[in-house]
Amino acid sequence: MGAARRHPRPVPPDPAGRVGLMIERILPPQVASADAFDDRGAVVLFPEEEAAVARAVDKRRREFTTARGCARRALAVLGLPPAPIVPGERGAPGWPAGVVGSMTHCDGYRASAVAWEKEVRTVGLDAEPNGPLPDGVLEAVTGPAERAWIERRDGDGSGVCWDRLLFSAKESVYKAWFPLTRRWLGFEEAVVTPDPDAGTFTARLCVPGPVVDGRALTGFTGRWIVDRGLVVTAIAVPAVVPERPAAGAR
């Protein structure tokens, strides 16, 4: 298992007694997170969650259940009790009122990240195995400029599968986009550019973006990490807090 974390609040104990090394490293302190590297944790689903996977195969059920366990641990860091996290429109998780968040799972990893909506407007999270995309997928999810960028980076000795990183970043973009718009976003409607040195990426939207706190978003920025054979990407859009007038100002 992994861990739950949000600084500076205390974190609930991890059942396996291990400290997470992945998702919290690429999230801001306003975001609480929890991860797991296996399905050993004992998680009892709420009836609403149970109904969502009643006909699921065992693999899907284990992914779903462990991800909900991560979500509960992350919510506990915010001081919230366990709550059912039921897939809604297009599979987006339904979070408690006032909370935003995201979940992800792939072979060998599950994670969840949550925050108060008053502090963070949306969160997008994705994890993938750090291996090449299957044949034909790269052409379906990237544009010419992105493929040219990947070609320049291939064989750079970094150990990063850049095609998989771009795919993961676009998944995080969609997960951050959808709660703000309730609209589909195609792979071709966002152009992702990673920064290999800073561990960050930018995503330029090719369609009109949502208006958040009075500003029209033209893209997203995020962070990425490659570790333990995994590529993990994350986006957190902070809320814009109005500036207080200086003392004595009128």
PLY file of the C-alpha trace (Angstrom):
ply
format ascii 1.0
element vertex 250
property float x
property float y
property float z
element edge 249
property int vertex1
property int vertex2
end_header
0.00 0.00 0.00
0.97 3.63 -0.28
0.15 6.61 1.90
-2.12 9.60 2.32
-0.62 13.06 2.58
-1.39 16.75 2.72
0.94 19.17 4.43
0.85 20.47 7.10
-2.09 18.45 8.47
-1.43 15.09 10.15
-2.13 12.08 7.98
-4.06 8.95 8.89
-1.91 5.83 9.31
-1.27 3.70 6.25
-2.44 0.08 6.79
0.82 -1.24 5.35
2.99 1.19 7.29
4.74 2.52 4.19
5.27 6.09 3.04
3.97 6.88 -0.44
6.56 8.03 -2.92
4.53 8.92 -5.98
1.52 11.17 -6.30
2.13 13.56 -3.43
5.44 14.53 -5.06
3.65 16.20 -7.97
0.69 17.80 -6.20
0.49 21.17 -4.40
0.03 21.20 -0.61
-3.66 22.16 -0.90
-4.37 18.72 -2.39
-4.72 15.61 -0.22
-3.72 12.35 -1.82
-3.39 8.64 -1.21
-1.96 5.83 -3.31
-1.59 2.06 -3.29
0.70 -0.32 -5.13
-1.44 -3.42 -4.55
-4.95 -4.43 -3.52
-4.22 -5.78 -0.05
-6.13 -3.12 1.88
-9.47 -4.15 3.34
-12.08 -1.85 1.79
-15.82 -2.44 2.17
-17.80 -0.71 -0.55
-20.91 1.34 0.11
-24.09 -0.15 -1.41
-24.09 2.53 -4.13
-20.50 1.64 -5.04
-21.25 -2.07 -4.90
-24.05 -1.59 -7.41
-21.65 0.13 -9.83
-19.42 -2.96 -10.04
-21.99 -5.67 -9.48
-21.32 -7.18 -12.91
-17.66 -6.23 -13.20
-14.88 -8.77 -13.71
-12.53 -9.36 -10.78
-9.75 -7.10 -12.11
-12.12 -4.17 -12.55
-13.65 -4.75 -9.14
-10.24 -4.75 -7.42
-9.16 -1.55 -9.19
-12.43 0.15 -8.34
-12.34 -0.93 -4.70
-8.73 0.01 -3.98
-9.18 3.37 -5.70
-12.16 4.04 -3.40
-10.01 3.11 -0.44
-7.46 5.69 -1.57
-10.24 8.25 -1.95
-11.45 7.64 1.61
-7.96 8.05 3.01
-7.50 11.28 1.06
-10.89 12.58 2.23
-9.88 11.77 5.82
-6.95 14.15 5.45
-9.49 16.89 4.69
-11.31 15.90 7.86
-14.19 14.22 6.03
-15.74 10.83 6.81
-15.88 8.02 4.23
-18.50 8.60 1.57
-19.65 6.69 -1.52
-17.77 7.77 -4.65
-20.06 6.67 -7.47
-19.23 7.04 -11.18
-21.45 9.61 -12.84
-21.56 11.14 -16.29
-18.79 9.68 -18.49
-17.52 7.80 -15.45
-16.49 10.94 -13.55
-16.39 10.31 -9.77
-19.10 11.96 -7.69
-17.40 13.74 -4.80
-18.94 15.12 -1.58
-20.27 18.67 -1.76
-17.51 21.26 -1.80
-14.84 18.75 -2.82
-13.05 18.26 -6.15
-10.89 15.30 -6.98
-9.63 12.65 -9.34
-8.80 8.95 -9.30
-6.62 6.71 -11.43
-5.53 3.11 -11.64
-3.26 0.97 -13.78
-1.41 -2.30 -13.27
0.43 -2.00 -9.96
-0.88 1.40 -8.93
-4.05 3.14 -7.71
-4.33 6.71 -6.48
-6.77 9.45 -5.55
-6.38 13.18 -4.95
-8.94 15.56 -3.44
-9.14 19.21 -2.39
-11.62 21.78 -1.18
-13.24 23.49 -4.16
-12.71 26.87 -2.51
-8.95 26.25 -2.73
-8.61 24.20 -5.92
-11.09 24.37 -8.79
-10.31 21.04 -10.43
-7.90 18.11 -10.24
-6.78 15.72 -12.97
-4.77 12.59 -12.26
-3.49 9.71 -14.40
-1.07 6.80 -14.06
0.28 4.52 -16.78
2.98 1.86 -17.11
6.22 3.44 -18.32
6.24 1.52 -21.58
5.64 2.32 -25.25
2.06 2.82 -26.38
0.51 -0.04 -28.35
0.85 0.15 -32.12
-1.45 2.72 -33.70
-2.33 4.53 -30.47
0.24 7.32 -30.82
-1.21 8.44 -34.15
-4.69 8.48 -32.65
-3.87 10.60 -29.60
-1.23 13.08 -30.84
-0.80 15.69 -33.55
2.14 16.18 -35.91
3.95 18.65 -33.62
3.65 16.29 -30.65
4.91 13.33 -32.67
7.85 15.38 -33.93
8.68 16.29 -30.33
8.60 12.63 -29.32
10.88 11.67 -32.21
13.44 14.19 -31.06
13.37 12.79 -27.52
13.38 9.07 -28.32
16.58 7.35 -27.26
17.68 10.27 -25.07
18.73 7.93 -22.27
16.20 9.36 -19.81
14.32 6.09 -19.39
11.05 7.93 -20.00
8.61 6.60 -22.61
7.65 10.02 -23.91
4.73 8.76 -25.98
3.19 7.26 -22.85
3.88 10.46 -20.91
2.00 12.55 -23.50
-0.89 10.10 -23.39
-1.02 10.26 -19.58
-0.85 14.06 -19.59
-3.80 14.20 -21.99
-5.77 11.90 -19.72
-5.07 14.25 -16.81
-6.11 17.20 -18.97
-9.46 15.58 -19.73
-10.07 14.72 -16.07
-9.37 18.34 -15.11
-11.43 19.71 -18.02
-14.62 17.68 -17.65
-15.76 18.81 -14.17
-15.43 22.43 -15.33
-17.30 22.03 -18.61
-19.28 18.75 -18.55
-18.16 18.43 -22.18
-16.05 15.95 -24.10
-12.50 16.94 -25.04
-10.82 15.02 -27.85
-7.16 14.06 -27.81
-6.60 16.39 -30.76
-8.12 19.35 -28.90
-5.18 19.80 -26.52
-1.51 20.06 -27.46
0.82 18.84 -24.72
4.44 19.90 -24.34
6.47 18.32 -21.53
9.49 19.95 -19.95
12.00 17.08 -19.58
14.15 18.97 -17.07
11.53 20.54 -14.80
9.14 17.58 -14.61
6.26 19.76 -15.77
4.05 20.00 -18.85
1.78 22.50 -20.51
-1.41 21.71 -22.38
-2.68 24.29 -24.86
-6.38 24.03 -25.57
-7.40 24.16 -29.24
-11.03 24.87 -28.33
-12.54 27.60 -26.12
-11.77 26.85 -22.50
-13.97 27.19 -19.43
-14.21 30.43 -17.47
-12.78 29.92 -13.98
-12.83 32.74 -11.42
-13.48 35.25 -14.17
-10.63 34.07 -16.39
-10.97 32.03 -19.57
-8.59 29.11 -19.40
-6.54 28.63 -22.56
-4.74 25.60 -21.21
-3.48 23.71 -18.19
-0.15 23.20 -16.51
0.78 20.03 -14.69
3.58 17.95 -13.29
4.82 14.45 -14.02
6.99 11.81 -12.41
8.47 8.51 -13.60
9.27 6.00 -10.87
8.72 2.32 -10.04
8.02 1.57 -13.71
5.15 4.06 -13.78
4.36 7.39 -15.42
2.13 9.57 -13.26
0.77 13.00 -14.27
-1.28 15.51 -12.29
-3.04 18.85 -12.77
-4.44 21.07 -10.02
-5.98 24.44 -10.94
-5.81 26.74 -7.91
-8.65 29.06 -7.04
-7.99 32.74 -7.55
-8.55 34.51 -4.25
-9.42 38.22 -4.62
-6.72 40.46 -3.24
-7.57 42.31 -0.08
-7.16 46.08 -0.24
-4.08 47.37 1.51
-4.55 48.85 4.96
-5.78 52.39 4.68
-6.73 52.03 1.02
-10.14 53.35 -0.13
0 1
1 2
2 3
3 4
4 5
5 6
6 7
7 8
8 9
9 10
10 11
11 12
12 13
13 14
14 15
15 16
16 17
17 18
18 19
19 20
20 21
21 22
22 23
23 24
24 25
25 26
26 27
27 28
28 29
29 30
30 31
31 32
32 33
33 34
34 35
35 36
36 37
37 38
38 39
39 40
40 41
41 42
42 43
43 44
44 45
45 46
46 47
47 48
48 49
49 50
50 51
51 52
52 53
53 54
54 55
55 56
56 57
57 58
58 59
59 60
60 61
61 62
62 63
63 64
64 65
65 66
66 67
67 68
68 69
69 70
70 71
71 72
72 73
73 74
74 75
75 76
76 77
77 78
78 79
79 80
80 81
81 82
82 83
83 84
84 85
85 86
86 87
87 88
88 89
89 90
90 91
91 92
92 93
93 94
94 95
95 96
96 97
97 98
98 99
99 100
100 101
101 102
102 103
103 104
104 105
105 106
106 107
107 108
108 109
109 110
110 111
111 112
112 113
113 114
114 115
115 116
116 117
117 118
118 119
119 120
120 121
121 122
122 123
123 124
124 125
125 126
126 127
127 128
128 129
129 130
130 131
131 132
132 133
133 134
134 135
135 136
136 137
137 138
138 139
139 140
140 141
141 142
142 143
143 144
144 145
145 146
146 147
147 148
148 149
149 150
150 151
151 152
152 153
153 154
154 155
155 156
156 157
157 158
158 159
159 160
160 161
161 162
162 163
163 164
164 165
165 166
166 167
167 168
168 169
169 170
170 171
171 172
172 173
173 174
174 175
175 176
176 177
177 178
178 179
179 180
180 181
181 182
182 183
183 184
184 185
185 186
186 187
187 188
188 189
189 190
190 191
191 192
192 193
193 194
194 195
195 196
196 197
197 198
198 199
199 200
200 201
201 202
202 203
203 204
204 205
205 206
206 207
207 208
208 209
209 210
210 211
211 212
212 213
213 214
214 215
215 216
216 217
217 218
218 219
219 220
220 221
221 222
222 223
223 224
224 225
225 226
226 227
227 228
228 229
229 230
230 231
231 232
232 233
233 234
234 235
235 236
236 237
237 238
238 239
239 240
240 241
241 242
242 243
243 244
244 245
245 246
246 247
247 248
248 249
